[in-house]
Amino acid sequence: MEIKKEIVASDEIKGGSSDTIKFNPEDVQDEDYQSLEYYCEYHPDTMRGKISITQ
């Protein structure tokens, strides 16, 4: 799996809370992204996900 550049990062999120992350679609427009993967810095094996990009 090829690692792409970091597009966005959040501040630390306290346990039991949530956060909203926004990114500019133009940041991925010139790249060949089919999905964006995300993960928790402290729990990367269990707290992760994938956002599929469609046009």
TIZA-635680 format. One record per residue: residue in one letter; x, y, z of N, C-alpha, C in turn. Coordinates in steps of 0.001 Angstrom, whole numbers, padded with zeros to 6 digits, always signed. Atoms other than C-alpha are relative to their C-alpha. Layout:
N
AXYZXYZXYZ;...
This chain:
55
M+000847-001180+000000+000000+000000+000000+000891+001241+000000;E-000762-001236+000103+001400+003369-001022-000553+001019+000995;I+000402-001039-000953+001328+006073+001664+000030+001344-000723;K+000093-001328+000617+000152+009435+000365+000270+001053+001066;K-000264-001093-000929+000737+012830+001950-001157+000178+000982;E+001027-000303-000991-001133+013883+005061-000793+001207-000472;I+000875-001064+000495-004116+016010+004028-000506+000855+001153;V+000558-000707-001140-005529+016930+007440+000285-000794+001268;A-000182+000648-001298-004985+016168+011117-000835+000757+001025;S+000788-000652-001044-007018+016872+014220+000856+000198+001244;D-000600-000096-001315-006061+017980+017683-000367-001270+000756;E+000345+001170-000812-006223+015372+020435-001490+000029+000349;I+001425+000124-000296-009797+014137+020956-000139-000768+001304;K+000180+000619-001317-010753+013349+024548-000906-001220-000105;G+000833+001206-000035-012268+009929+025331-001467+000342+000186;G+001432-000231-000103-016036+009826+024876-000504+001186-000794;S+000425-001151+000794-016077+012858+022577+000241-000280-001477;S-000200+000154+001438-015946+013378+018836+000490+001323-000579;D-000480-001193+000677-014657+015864+016315-000428-000086-001460;T+000302-000067+001422-015431+016968+012785+001246+000488-000720;I-001168-000367+000780-012647+017108+010256-000480+000456-001375;K+000338-000497+001324-012977+019200+007122+001281+000120-000801;F-001143-000201+000875-010659+019204+004162-000497+000555-001320;N+000326-000626+001274-010591+021006+000853+000141-001047-001099;P-000099+000988+001082-011430+018658-002060+001058+000354-001035;E-001039-000391+000952-009008+020673-004183+001364-000555+000402;D-001265+000566-000457-006208+019214-002029+000244-001397-000567;V-000156+001342+000562-006856+015777-003564-000324-000045-001488;Q+000438-000070+001390-008009+016912-007005+001099-000409-000983;D-001089+000277+000932-004601+016655-008697+000694-001329+000270;E-000582+001294-000357-003749+013329-007058-000923-001114-000473;D+000793+001150+000428-004979+009868-007977-000591-000697+001229;Y+000591+000561-001207-006948+009343-004780-001317-000693-000318;Q+001269+000698+000074-009685+006729-004730-000606-000106+001390;S+000475+000032-001383-009929+006820-000947+000989+000738+000900;L-000844-000599-001036-008577+008526+002154-000104-000892+001227;E+000001+000808-001215-007564+006481+005174+000284+000895+001184;Y-000251-000756-001223-007637+007807+008700+000167-000966+001159;Y-000261+000858-001147-006546+006454+012073+000280+000851+001225;C-000329-000628-001280-006065+007311+015725+001502-000168+000242;E-001443+000051-000251-002473+008160+016557+000333-000951+001151;Y-000273+000805-001188-002749+006314+019897-000507-001436-000120;H+000594+001338+000164-004841+003304+018765-000124-000343-001488;P+000092+000150+001460-003983+002832+015067-000497-001371-000462;D+000442+001327+000417-004778-000895+015021-001506-000188+000120;T+001430+000212-000241-008355-000547+016267-000867+001202-000357;M+000784-001201+000296-009444+003032+015549+000489+000587-001322;R-000398-000430+001334-009179+003556+011820-001181-000130-000931;G+001083+000081+000971-011351+003960+008760+000461+000438-001369;K-000304-000343+001387-011529+004725+005080-001187+000777-000576;I+000999-000801+000695-013417+007368+003094+000187-000233-001490;S-000064+000223+001450-014174+006394-000513-000338+001301-000724;I+000202-001208+000789-013961+009189-003081-000627-000394-001336;T+000657+000254+001275-016388+009116-005985-000313+001343-000666;Q+000316-001229+000733-017168+011652-008664-001314-000140-000708;
